């Protein structure tokens, strides 16, 4: 299959695909239909974190040109930008999956060293068989989340689901971390565990997540990491398929959205906190990335 036959799928693409018993918002998609994954295409590049749980039967899935077999109580985890190929399933299969957007992951996890160790482990070991205790834990969250998806009574359903998935995802990462045999130092040892590009991207994301959105230039992070801006930009584009500045701005706008939504600070105070030269620059930045002014975003009731 040639590269041009692989379609790029993000959260907006999945939201266009309507299916019974599915749920979608700006941060996550939940479904029980495998058709929802491939969208009629042989291969997709998923710009989302995928969690695929096999409840019954068995499933064969091609991930980054490797075939994986899932049986009852098997969980497949796939970080963003992995390529999903053919999916074959037994007639009696029952499956549930959730796709989490990169902004959701950035907001949920602060990408500490621990989380990068986990992501590296998942990259090499995408399938996990859940033991009895883990199945109980998993089903507790499934039951709670599905009940919230099906209800029409909650005014803040979208926000509640995002918090529930955030808690579930953090607990799941902790469970996986307990089973990783590699010491933390393995991720800092570039020569034995990570390729140079992965190592550079890891360091960039650690610096980005440690920042509160105040620094919004590639040059700033390049200087922090002692690389040239050109080199850092090329590495990030290679790993994520997205410009470095776009990733930096995504992080900054998530931090800004949180302040606008939850803090009692004035818009001028928020602009100063994020080190914008004046309120006009802050308004232009917010309008460019949110499609509305800070005051309008803050006044909206249904925001995410």
N, C-alpha and C positions, 0 to 999 in steps of 0.2 A: 504494500500500500504506500503510495507516495505521500509526501508531507502535505501537499495541497488538499488531499482527501480527508485530512484530519481537521475537524471543526473545533473552534475554541468556544467553550461553554462557561459562562459566568452566571451569577445569580439572576441577572435580568433575563437571560436566555431561558433558564429553568422556570422562571415565573410566568413566561409566555405559554408554557405547556400545562394545560389544565387537566387534572385527573381526579377522579373521585377519591375521597379519603386522603387527599394530599393537602399540605399547608405550605404557604410560601410568604415571606415578607422580604424586607431589604437585606436581611442578614442570614436567613436560613431557609432551607427547604426540607420538608419531611414527606416521605411517600412510602407506599408499599408496593409500587409497581416498578419492575426493572425497565419497562419501556420508557419510563420517565428519565432514566439515565442516558440511554443512547440516542433518544430522539430520532430514531429511524436511520442513524448513521452508523457505519461500520466502526469508526474510531472517533473518539472525542478527547480533547485536551481539557481537563477539568480544572478551572481556576478556583477551586474550592476544596476544603478539607472534607473528605468522604468517610462516613462511618456506615458500613453495610453489615447488618446482622442477619444471619440465617437462623430462622426459628424452626423450620421443618424442611425435610428433603435435602437436596444438595445442589450446589451452584458451582459452575466453572467460569472463572472470569480471567480475562487477559489484562494484565496491568504492566505497562512499560515492557511489552513483548514477552512477559513471563506469565505462565499459566498458574493459577492458584485454584485449589479445590476447597470449597466451603461446605461443611456439613452442619447438622443441628448444633447450635450454641457456639458457632464460629463467628468471629468478628473480624471484618476486613477494615483496615485503616489506611487511607491514602492521602498524603499531604497534597497541597495545591500543585498544579502543573504536571501531574502524572497523566499518562495517556491510557485510557480505558479502551480495550478492543472488544472482541466478541464475548458475549455473555450467554452461557447455556445453563438451563435450569431444568430440574426434574419436574414432571407434571404436578407433583404434590408439594412443590416448594412454597414456603411462606417466608417473606423477607420484609424487613423494614430498613430504611436508610435515611440518613440526614446529611445534608451538605451545608457546611458552615463557610461563610465568606471570610476573606482575609481580614477585612476590618473587624469582623466579630472576633476572630482569633487574637488580633492585636489588642482589642479592648479587653478580652477575657484573660489572656495570658500576658505577662510582662516580659516574656522571652528571657527569663533568667537562664543561667547555665543548665540548670536541671531540665528545663523544657527543651533546650536544644539537644541535650543528650537523648531525650525521649524521641524527638523528631528524627534524629539520626538512626535510632534503633528501629523506629517504625518504617523508615525508608528501606531498611534491609530485611525487616520481618513484618510484613503488612498483615499477616493473618495470625490471630490469637484465638485459641480455644478457651472459652470461659469455663472455669470450674463451678461447682455447685454454689459456693458462696458468691462468686462473681455474677452468676446468673440471677440469683436472688436480688442482688444489688441493682443489676441492670434492669430487671423487671419492675422493681419499685419505681425507678425513674420513668420507665416506659409507661407504666400505668398512670402516673401522675401527669406526665406530659400529654399523653393521648386524651386524658380527661379534659385538660385545658384546651386542647385543640378543638375538641368536639363541642365545647360549651359556647353558647351565644350570649351568655349573661355577663361576661367580664368586659368591662369597658377598657381595661388596660391589658387585654389578652396578649398583644404583641410583646409588650414590655415584660410581662410575667414569663412568657415562654423563653425570651432571651436570657433572663436571669436563671431559669431552670436549666437551660442548656449550658449556660456558663458554669453552674455548679456541677452538673453532670460531667462536663468535659474535664474540669479540674480534678474531680475525683478519679475519673478514668485514667488521666495522665499519672496520677499518684500510684494507682494500681500497677500500671505498666512499669513505672520507674522502679518499683520494688523487685521486679523480675529481671531487671537489666544487670548483667554481670560486669559490664565494663565500668571502670572507675571514672569519676568525673574528669580526671586528667586526660583521658583518652581524647576528649574533644579539643583540647588545647594542643595535642600532639599532632600537628598537621601532617607530618611525614608518614604516620602509621594509620591514622583513622580517617582523615578528611583530605580531599583534594584541595589544592590551593584556592580554587574559586569558591568552594563550599566554605572554607575557612574564612575567607575575606567577607563573604556574604553574612556568615554567622556573626562576625565581629561588628559589621555594619548594623545588623538588626539589634544586637545587644546595646549598641550606643544609641540607636534610634529609640528603642523602647525605654531606655533610661532617661531620655530627654522628655520634657513635658510639652513638646510642640513649639518651643520658643525658637529653635533654630531650623530654618527652612531653606537651607542651601546645600548643594552637594559639596561645595568647597569646605564648608564647616566640618562635615563628617570625614572628608578626605584628609583634612589636616589632622583631625583627631586620631585617625588610623595610620597616618604617615604614608598615604598613597597620593598619587596625583588624581585630580578630579576625573580626568579622562579614563584612567585605569579603573577607578572605582565604578564609574558609570557603565563601563563595558562589562565588568564582572556582574553587576546587578542585572543588567539587561540579559546577560547569558543565563543566569540562574532563574530569574523570575519572569523573563519575557516582557518586562515593563521598565520604563525609565526610572532612574533613581529619584529624580525630583518628584515624579508622580507618587512614589511610595512615601516619600517624606511628607508631601502635602496631605496624603491620605491619613497618615498618623496625626498630623497637626490638626486636621479638621475634626477627627474623632475626639481629640482633647478639647477642642473649642466647643463642639456640640455638647459634650458632657458638662462643661462650665455653664453654657447657656441654658441647659435644661435643668440642672440641679443646684447651681449656686445662686446666692442672693446678691451677688456682685452686680454692679451696673455694667452696661456694655462697654463704657469707657474704661472702667477698671479692668475688665477682661482683656481689652485691647492692650492696655499697658502691661498686664501680666504676661501676655504673649509677645511682648517687646515689639509691637508694631509701632512705627514712627508717629502715627497719629490715627485718629478714629476713621478717617477716610480710607486709609490703606487697609485697615481691618475690615471695613464694610465691603470694599472691593474684593478682598480675598475670600471672605465668607460667601458673598453673592456668586462669585465665580465657581466655587466648589459645592455650594448647597442650592444654588439657583434662587436664592432669596437673601434678603438682608438679615443681619443678626436679630434685629428687633422682631421681624416677621417670623423667623424661625422660633424664637422664644415664645411668641404668642400663640403658635399653633398647638393645639391639644394633642393631636395624633402625630407625634414626631418620634423618630428612631435614630 
